């Protein structure tokens, strides 16, 4: 679905647009710098890769044009992986640079997108950092996902005449309310984006209200529907538990592991061989979950203790696996009896409910799905997903599916059908291909002298 005027063609920024972008760049930098630095100081994880976050990314040779693709973390990297692979196949002469905000995202890029020429941390949204990174990479095109709206970075691209395209765009009600207060900062930056490939009409309307041009909106759906389990990664079959009833609790937050443990424990009376995978969303919570398991006297093993994925085996006398590594969750959804997706029982907004579904695994989630409302609704309507109203209902449904192989298999087939790719990748690829063609492949090269 296209929201555009007939005959519209993406064009390079006009001199006036560039001047407006520079003004927006200065205003955004002045207002947002204290907030960025405060967040940077308060989050230890952000201090990993400090040089790259300040724009000192390793420069790649400028003799070939570059495509820069940005995904915030693991889920976004998984979503853009099929797109990156198609771009590598269709544009083999281009440098492919993948950026992320988190260490998990960078590790996911290594395993999911091995064809990339470089994997870097995304620069802080400050003028010096953004400009330095743009000069080092010298992209012909920048592709960014989801809600990654960084006004200083977008304004920097506009100032250099570099086209930017949003893919699999999503803007939740909560994020929209937050951005709307800063509309005058975001509007000029959004006006410079060539195309917005968004997941829903609702997101399109929200972006337009923030200042994005209505004639550049394309409803593509979510790229997460096109994601696939990476080959050669960790799987339940590889761990030696194929056919065993396993509950995989992915991307969990504080307060959710307790409910999952209750569901698993409830199922043990009927299925004493049931197992559980706990995958906390953030690495800094690994030790917190370890303490929880120790306090309850539960036998568990850390994934990091099992060795390389091709040699790892889940001990028979240890029913709980703590996934304390990054980038391996997707492979464990395949073959699971049922999956719980975190951030939904507590008011976080939810994570990727389609990731287990594309493996044919039924999905259970809580009431908080503001980040993925369309996908959650589609799964529920198809019978492949269950939205529990609270902890008691969630525990009951997880335990039921963990014990009932036939019901889980039926729900898994329904989940797979609901999550089937509906053309989002093909439409997104057409947008990217057209943007490169209209802008002239390889024409935007920024001298790298003085970078660093």
Secondary structure as the mmCIF struct_conf table of DSSP 4:
data_model
#
loop_
_struct_conf.conf_type_id
_struct_conf.id
_struct_conf.beg_label_comp_id
_struct_conf.beg_label_asym_id
_struct_conf.beg_label_seq_id
_struct_conf.end_label_comp_id
_struct_conf.end_label_asym_id
_struct_conf.end_label_seq_id
STRN STRN1 UNK A 2 UNK A 3
TURN_TY1_P TURN_TY1_P1 UNK A 6 UNK A 7
HELX_LH_PP_P HELX_LH_PP_P1 UNK A 12 UNK A 14
HELX_RH_AL_P HELX_RH_AL_P1 UNK A 15 UNK A 42
HELX_RH_3T_P HELX_RH_3T_P1 UNK A 44 UNK A 47
TURN_TY1_P TURN_TY1_P2 UNK A 48 UNK A 49
HELX_RH_AL_P HELX_RH_AL_P2 UNK A 50 UNK A 53
TURN_TY1_P TURN_TY1_P3 UNK A 54 UNK A 55
HELX_LH_PP_P HELX_LH_PP_P2 UNK A 57 UNK A 59
TURN_TY1_P TURN_TY1_P4 UNK A 62 UNK A 63
BEND BEND1 UNK A 64 UNK A 64
STRN STRN2 UNK A 66 UNK A 70
BEND BEND2 UNK A 72 UNK A 73
HELX_RH_AL_P HELX_RH_AL_P3 UNK A 74 UNK A 90
TURN_TY1_P TURN_TY1_P5 UNK A 92 UNK A 93
BEND BEND3 UNK A 94 UNK A 94
STRN STRN3 UNK A 95 UNK A 100
BEND BEND4 UNK A 101 UNK A 102
HELX_RH_AL_P HELX_RH_AL_P4 UNK A 103 UNK A 112
TURN_TY1_P TURN_TY1_P6 UNK A 114 UNK A 115
BEND BEND5 UNK A 117 UNK A 117
STRN STRN4 UNK A 118 UNK A 121
HELX_LH_PP_P HELX_LH_PP_P3 UNK A 122 UNK A 124
BEND BEND6 UNK A 125 UNK A 126
HELX_RH_AL_P HELX_RH_AL_P5 UNK A 127 UNK A 137
STRN STRN5 UNK A 139 UNK A 145
TURN_TY1_P TURN_TY1_P7 UNK A 146 UNK A 147
HELX_RH_AL_P HELX_RH_AL_P6 UNK A 151 UNK A 159
TURN_TY1_P TURN_TY1_P8 UNK A 160 UNK A 161
STRN STRN6 UNK A 163 UNK A 169
HELX_RH_AL_P HELX_RH_AL_P7 UNK A 173 UNK A 180
TURN_TY1_P TURN_TY1_P9 UNK A 181 UNK A 182
HELX_RH_AL_P HELX_RH_AL_P8 UNK A 183 UNK A 191
TURN_TY1_P TURN_TY1_P10 UNK A 192 UNK A 192
BEND BEND7 UNK A 194 UNK A 194
STRN STRN7 UNK A 195 UNK A 198
BEND BEND8 UNK A 199 UNK A 199
HELX_RH_AL_P HELX_RH_AL_P9 UNK A 201 UNK A 210
TURN_TY1_P TURN_TY1_P11 UNK A 211 UNK A 211
HELX_RH_3T_P HELX_RH_3T_P2 UNK A 214 UNK A 216
STRN STRN8 UNK A 217 UNK A 219
HELX_RH_3T_P HELX_RH_3T_P3 UNK A 223 UNK A 225
TURN_TY1_P TURN_TY1_P12 UNK A 226 UNK A 226
HELX_LH_PP_P HELX_LH_PP_P4 UNK A 229 UNK A 230
TURN_TY1_P TURN_TY1_P13 UNK A 231 UNK A 232
BEND BEND9 UNK A 233 UNK A 233
TURN_TY1_P TURN_TY1_P14 UNK A 236 UNK A 240
TURN_TY1_P TURN_TY1_P15 UNK A 242 UNK A 243
BEND BEND10 UNK A 244 UNK A 244
STRN STRN9 UNK A 246 UNK A 252
TURN_TY1_P TURN_TY1_P16 UNK A 254 UNK A 256
HELX_RH_AL_P HELX_RH_AL_P10 UNK A 257 UNK A 267
TURN_TY1_P TURN_TY1_P17 UNK A 268 UNK A 270
TURN_TY1_P TURN_TY1_P18 UNK A 272 UNK A 273
STRN STRN10 UNK A 275 UNK A 280
BEND BEND11 UNK A 281 UNK A 282
HELX_RH_3T_P HELX_RH_3T_P4 UNK A 283 UNK A 285
HELX_RH_AL_P HELX_RH_AL_P11 UNK A 286 UNK A 295
TURN_TY1_P TURN_TY1_P19 UNK A 296 UNK A 297
STRN STRN11 UNK A 300 UNK A 302
HELX_RH_3T_P HELX_RH_3T_P5 UNK A 303 UNK A 305
BEND BEND12 UNK A 306 UNK A 306
BEND BEND13 UNK A 308 UNK A 308
TURN_TY1_P TURN_TY1_P20 UNK A 309 UNK A 311
TURN_TY1_P TURN_TY1_P21 UNK A 316 UNK A 317
STRN STRN12 UNK A 320 UNK A 322
BEND BEND14 UNK A 325 UNK A 327
HELX_RH_AL_P HELX_RH_AL_P12 UNK A 329 UNK A 333
TURN_TY1_P TURN_TY1_P22 UNK A 334 UNK A 335
BEND BEND15 UNK A 337 UNK A 337
STRN STRN13 UNK A 338 UNK A 341
BEND BEND16 UNK A 342 UNK A 343
TURN_TY1_P TURN_TY1_P23 UNK A 344 UNK A 348
TURN_TY1_P TURN_TY1_P24 UNK A 353 UNK A 353
HELX_RH_AL_P HELX_RH_AL_P13 UNK A 354 UNK A 357
TURN_TY1_P TURN_TY1_P25 UNK A 358 UNK A 360
STRN STRN14 UNK A 363 UNK A 365
BEND BEND17 UNK A 367 UNK A 367
TURN_TY1_P TURN_TY1_P26 UNK A 370 UNK A 371
BEND BEND18 UNK A 372 UNK A 372
HELX_RH_AL_P HELX_RH_AL_P14 UNK A 373 UNK A 382
TURN_TY1_P TURN_TY1_P27 UNK A 383 UNK A 383
BEND BEND19 UNK A 384 UNK A 384
STRN STRN15 UNK A 385 UNK A 387
BEND BEND20 UNK A 389 UNK A 390
HELX_RH_AL_P HELX_RH_AL_P15 UNK A 391 UNK A 403
HELX_RH_AL_P HELX_RH_AL_P16 UNK A 405 UNK A 419
BEND BEND21 UNK A 420 UNK A 420
BEND BEND22 UNK A 423 UNK A 423
HELX_RH_AL_P HELX_RH_AL_P17 UNK A 424 UNK A 439
TURN_TY1_P TURN_TY1_P28 UNK A 441 UNK A 442
TURN_TY1_P TURN_TY1_P29 UNK A 449 UNK A 450
#
